[in-house]
Amino acid sequence: MFTGIVQALGRIEKVEPHGGDVRLTIACGGLDMADVMQGDSIAVNGVCLTAVEYDANSFQVHVSAETLRCATGLSAPGEVNLEKALRLADRLGGHLVSGHVDGIGEVTRFDDVGDCKLLAIRAPHALSRYVSTKGSITINGVSLTVNTVERDEFTINLIPHTLEVTTLKHLKPGSPVNLEVDLIARYVDRMQQWEQESA
């Protein structure tokens, strides 16, 4: 589990094909690797990946073809958001995030609003039911609050701090983004479906 509070900006330095899979070498930037062990989970742009090798400055992960199909931002060198897995004693500053991408959205607007940015994203229709005004959503591993929702498009206000410490500052109209909807919304929806199926 994660919180969606990015701990460091890393960079995918090397992408090595392995059949249909890839092995990534990621420079960890300011991420503290002192307590990382082989097999630990690290969220990379919102995708929960397993550290198979590591040192103080970088780590390697194996990314399956299925993960590459379901997520964006893992197949080429570039800057990535990093977060180590949550410990039970950690502060929950964002919201509960599993690191399992539900779908890929598309940026439709990225406009200046004073010192902030208005980010508008079109979500896959199947995910739109889980997005609600003032609810939580994870975009490229960043826990954010939804401002408005209209059909399949929603907006978010990004403050200067979020822009400074995450890769979201690089977005532009047409950019694909990893989306993970709120866990609670997904389970409530499933319970309602089950009740209807059982009626």
C-alpha positions in Angstrom: 0.0 0.0 0.0 1.0 3.6 -0.6 -0.3 7.1 0.2 0.1 8.9 -3.1 2.6 11.3 -1.4 5.6 11.4 -3.7 8.9 10.9 -1.8 11.3 11.6 -4.6 11.8 12.3 -8.3 13.7 9.5 -9.9 14.7 8.8 -13.5 14.4 5.7 -15.7 18.0 5.4 -16.9 17.9 2.1 -18.8 15.2 0.0 -20.4 16.3 -3.6 -21.3 13.8 -5.8 -23.2 13.2 -9.3 -21.8 11.0 -11.1 -24.2 7.8 -9.1 -24.0 8.8 -7.7 -20.6 11.3 -5.1 -19.7 13.9 -4.6 -16.9 14.2 -1.0 -15.8 17.2 0.6 -14.0 15.9 3.6 -12.1 18.1 6.3 -10.5 16.4 7.0 -7.2 17.1 10.7 -6.9 16.5 11.7 -3.3 14.7 8.5 -2.3 16.3 7.0 0.9 17.3 3.5 0.0 18.8 2.7 3.4 15.8 0.5 4.5 15.0 -1.0 1.1 15.5 -4.8 0.8 15.3 -7.1 -2.2 11.6 -7.8 -2.9 10.3 -4.5 -1.5 7.6 -2.6 -3.3 8.2 0.9 -4.8 5.6 2.8 -6.7 6.9 4.2 -10.0 4.5 6.7 -11.5 1.8 5.0 -9.5 2.7 1.5 -10.5 3.6 -0.9 -7.7 6.9 -2.6 -8.8 9.3 -5.0 -7.0 12.9 -4.0 -6.4 14.9 -7.0 -7.7 18.3 -5.3 -7.3 19.3 -2.1 -5.7 22.1 0.0 -4.3 22.3 3.5 -2.7 21.7 5.3 -5.9 19.5 3.1 -8.1 17.2 0.1 -8.2 16.1 -2.4 -10.9 12.6 -3.7 -11.5 11.1 -6.3 -13.8 8.0 -5.0 -15.6 5.7 -7.5 -17.3 4.0 -7.1 -20.7 0.7 -6.9 -18.9 1.8 -4.0 -16.7 3.2 -2.2 -19.8 -0.2 -2.7 -21.5 -2.2 -1.3 -18.6 0.1 1.6 -17.6 2.1 4.5 -19.2 5.5 6.0 -18.6 7.5 2.8 -18.0 8.8 1.9 -21.5 11.3 4.7 -22.1 13.9 6.8 -20.2 12.5 9.7 -18.3 11.6 11.3 -14.9 9.3 9.3 -12.6 7.5 9.8 -9.3 8.7 7.4 -6.6 7.2 6.3 -3.3 8.2 3.4 -1.0 5.5 1.2 0.4 3.6 2.4 3.4 4.5 1.0 6.9 1.7 0.7 9.5 3.3 3.3 11.7 3.6 5.9 8.8 1.5 9.0 8.5 -1.3 8.7 5.9 -0.9 12.1 4.3 -2.7 11.3 1.0 -5.2 8.4 0.7 -4.9 4.6 0.5 -3.3 3.7 -2.8 -2.7 0.2 -4.0 -0.4 0.9 -6.9 -2.6 -1.0 -9.3 -3.4 1.2 -12.2 -7.1 1.1 -13.2 -6.7 2.8 -16.6 -5.0 5.4 -18.6 -6.5 8.9 -18.9 -5.7 11.7 -21.3 -4.9 15.3 -20.3 -7.3 17.7 -22.1 -6.3 21.0 -20.5 -3.3 22.2 -18.5 -3.9 25.9 -17.9 -2.3 28.5 -15.7 -4.6 29.8 -12.9 -2.4 32.3 -10.9 0.5 30.3 -9.5 -1.5 27.1 -9.9 -2.4 24.8 -12.8 -5.9 23.6 -13.8 -5.5 20.0 -14.9 -8.4 18.5 -16.8 -8.3 14.7 -17.6 -10.6 12.5 -19.7 -11.0 9.2 -18.0 -12.0 5.9 -19.6 -15.8 5.7 -19.4 -15.7 2.6 -17.2 -13.8 4.5 -14.5 -15.8 7.7 -14.6 -18.4 6.2 -12.2 -15.7 6.2 -9.4 -14.7 9.8 -9.8 -16.6 12.3 -7.6 -16.3 15.9 -6.7 -14.0 16.3 -3.6 -13.1 12.7 -3.9 -9.6 11.3 -4.1 -7.8 10.0 -7.2 -4.2 9.0 -8.0 -2.6 10.4 -11.1 0.9 9.1 -12.0 1.2 8.1 -8.3 0.2 11.4 -6.9 -2.8 11.6 -4.5 -5.1 14.5 -5.6 -8.5 15.9 -4.9 -11.1 16.2 -7.7 -12.5 19.6 -8.2 -15.3 19.1 -10.8 -16.7 16.2 -12.8 -18.6 16.4 -16.0 -19.3 13.1 -17.8 -15.9 11.5 -18.4 -13.8 14.5 -17.7 -12.7 15.8 -14.3 -10.5 18.7 -13.2 -7.9 19.1 -10.5 -6.1 22.2 -9.1 -2.4 21.7 -8.8 -0.6 23.9 -6.3 3.0 25.1 -6.8 4.4 22.6 -4.3 2.8 19.7 -6.1 4.2 20.9 -9.4 7.7 21.4 -7.9 8.0 17.9 -6.3 6.3 15.7 -8.9 6.5 15.0 -12.7 3.0 16.5 -13.2 4.6 19.8 -14.2 5.6 18.1 -17.5 2.0 17.4 -18.5 0.4 18.9 -21.6 -2.8 18.3 -23.6 -2.7 14.9 -25.0 -0.4 13.4 -22.4 -1.4 10.0 -21.1 -1.6 9.5 -17.3 -1.9 6.5 -15.0 -5.2 6.6 -13.0 -6.1 4.7 -9.9 -9.5 5.4 -8.5 -10.4 5.5 -4.8 -10.4 2.0 -3.2 -13.4 2.7 -1.1 -15.5 3.9 -4.1 -14.5 0.7 -5.9 -15.6 -1.6 -3.1 -18.8 0.3 -2.4 -19.7 -0.1 -6.1 -18.9 -3.9 -6.0 -21.1 -4.3 -2.9 -24.0 -2.6 -4.6 -23.5 -4.8 -7.7 -23.5 -7.9 -5.5 -26.7 -6.9 -3.8 -28.4 -6.4 -7.2 -27.1 -9.7 -8.5 -28.4 -11.5 -5.3 -31.8 -9.8 -5.3 
